[in-house]
Amino acid sequence: MNTRNFIIYQSTVGIAASIIFPFYILFLKNVGSSYSQFGWAYGLFALTAALSYPFIGKMADKLGDHLLLAIYSWGMAVILLVFPLAYEIWHVYVLQIVMGLLGAIQKNSEKAFLARAVNKETAGVEIGRYHVWTSIGAAIAVIATGYLVDFLTIGSLFYIASIAFAWSGFYVMKFRNENK
């Protein structure tokens, strides 16, 4: 997969994440009853990610970035289908742990792909260009979702994002198969 196709993939997952995460707090507020529960939910996410990075790094070198990015995309697609069904705070905690693992897979795989793909002499320029395009997509998604949420339920946003994540998993695997 070339950098342009990677930007398309990352923009898609960035858009999907941007559909959910700014409004995700509203969903959590409806499930939790205190700010400490917010803290635990986000803390479990971050702690799971932190503890899983060494294992994920080893897996990235063995399995390859494409497969791990697809696992992230499809995992997020499934988890977002389950999120609207969560009604107890412990459900949210379990989902946050899974999302922490998936987030670590994405973050590590993104960095590994970029490290392998860019020219060392122009890495700053290439990575800067990459971040411009992925950030523009995410910003547009947040703004558009702000309008969309006026007409849809927060739960429906999870389903829309799930579809985008699922598509991105197929998209990234298309390039893995072409490289064989």
C-alpha positions in Angstrom: 0.0 0.0 0.0 1.4 3.4 -0.9 1.2 6.5 1.3 -1.8 7.9 -0.7 -3.9 4.8 -0.1 -2.8 4.8 3.6 -4.0 8.4 3.8 -7.4 7.3 2.4 -7.5 4.5 5.0 -6.5 6.7 7.9 -8.8 9.5 6.8 -11.7 7.0 6.8 -11.0 5.7 10.3 -10.3 9.3 11.5 -13.7 10.3 10.1 -15.4 7.3 11.7 -13.8 8.1 15.0 -14.6 11.7 14.8 -18.3 10.9 14.2 -18.3 9.1 17.6 -15.8 10.5 20.0 -16.9 14.1 20.5 -20.5 12.9 21.2 -19.5 9.7 22.9 -19.2 11.7 26.2 -22.9 12.4 26.0 -23.6 8.6 25.7 -21.3 7.9 28.7 -23.0 10.6 30.8 -26.3 8.8 30.2 -24.9 5.5 31.5 -22.7 6.7 34.3 -23.7 8.6 37.4 -20.5 10.4 38.4 -17.4 12.0 37.1 -15.3 9.3 38.8 -16.9 6.8 36.5 -15.8 8.9 33.5 -12.3 8.9 35.0 -12.4 5.1 35.3 -13.7 4.6 31.8 -11.1 6.7 30.2 -8.4 5.4 32.6 -9.2 1.8 31.7 -8.9 2.7 28.0 -5.5 4.4 28.5 -4.1 1.8 30.9 -5.1 -1.1 28.6 -3.5 0.6 25.6 -0.3 1.3 27.6 0.1 -2.3 28.8 -0.6 -3.8 25.4 1.9 -1.8 23.3 4.9 -4.2 23.9 2.8 -7.2 22.7 1.3 -5.3 19.8 4.7 -4.1 18.7 5.9 -7.7 18.5 2.8 -8.7 16.6 3.2 -5.9 14.1 6.6 -7.1 13.0 5.2 -10.7 12.7 1.8 -10.2 11.2 2.3 -6.9 9.3 0.6 -3.5 9.5 -2.2 -4.3 7.1 -3.6 -7.2 9.1 -3.4 -5.3 12.4 -5.1 -2.2 10.8 -7.9 -4.5 9.5 -8.3 -6.0 13.0 -8.6 -2.5 14.4 -11.1 -1.5 11.8 -13.3 -4.6 12.1 -13.0 -4.6 15.9 -14.2 -1.0 16.1 -17.0 -1.8 13.7 -18.2 -4.6 16.0 -17.7 -2.7 19.2 -19.6 0.3 18.0 -22.6 -2.0 17.2 -22.5 -3.1 20.9 -22.1 0.3 22.5 -25.7 1.5 22.1 -26.8 -1.7 23.9 -24.7 -0.8 27.0 -26.8 0.3 29.9 -24.7 -0.4 32.9 -21.4 1.3 33.7 -19.6 -2.1 33.9 -20.6 -2.6 30.2 -18.9 0.6 29.4 -15.8 -0.4 31.3 -15.5 -3.7 29.4 -16.0 -1.8 26.1 -13.4 0.7 27.1 -10.9 -2.1 27.8 -11.5 -3.5 24.3 -11.3 -0.1 22.7 -8.0 0.5 24.6 -6.6 -2.6 23.0 -7.9 -1.6 19.6 -6.7 1.9 19.9 -3.2 0.7 20.7 -3.3 -1.6 17.7 -4.2 1.4 15.5 -1.7 3.8 17.0 1.2 1.4 16.8 0.4 0.2 13.3 0.0 3.7 12.0 3.4 4.7 13.4 5.0 1.5 12.1 3.5 1.9 8.6 4.7 5.5 8.4 8.2 4.5 9.7 8.5 1.9 6.9 6.9 4.1 4.2 8.6 7.5 4.4 12.0 8.5 3.1 14.2 9.3 6.0 15.5 12.5 4.4 12.0 13.9 3.9 10.2 12.2 6.8 9.0 15.4 8.4 7.5 16.8 5.2 5.8 13.5 4.3 4.4 12.9 7.8 3.3 16.6 7.9 1.4 16.2 4.6 -0.1 12.9 5.9 -1.4 14.7 9.1 -2.9 17.6 7.0 -5.1 15.3 5.1 -6.2 13.0 7.9 -6.9 16.0 10.1 -9.0 17.8 7.5 -11.2 14.7 7.2 -11.6 14.4 10.9 -12.4 18.1 11.3 -15.1 18.0 8.6 -16.6 14.9 10.2 -16.9 16.5 13.6 -18.6 19.6 12.2 -20.9 17.6 10.0 -21.8 15.3 12.8 -22.7 18.3 15.0 -25.5 19.0 12.5 -26.4 15.3 12.0 -26.9 14.7 15.7 -29.7 17.3 15.6 -31.7 14.9 13.4 -30.5 11.5 14.6 -30.0 9.8 17.9 -26.6 9.4 19.4 -27.0 5.6 19.0 -27.4 6.0 15.3 -24.0 7.7 15.1 -22.5 4.5 16.4 -24.0 2.6 13.5 -22.8 5.1 10.9 -19.3 5.0 12.3 -19.4 1.2 12.4 -20.1 1.1 8.7 -17.2 3.4 8.0 -14.9 1.3 10.1 -16.0 -2.0 8.4 -15.4 -0.5 5.0 -11.9 0.7 6.0 -11.0 -2.9 7.1 -11.9 -4.2 3.6 -10.0 -1.3 2.0 -6.8 -1.9 3.9 -6.9 -5.7 3.3 -7.3 -5.0 -0.5 -3.8 -3.8 -0.5 -2.4 -6.6 1.6 -3.7 -9.1 -1.0 -2.3 -7.1 -3.9 1.2 -7.1 -2.4 1.4 -11.0 -2.3 
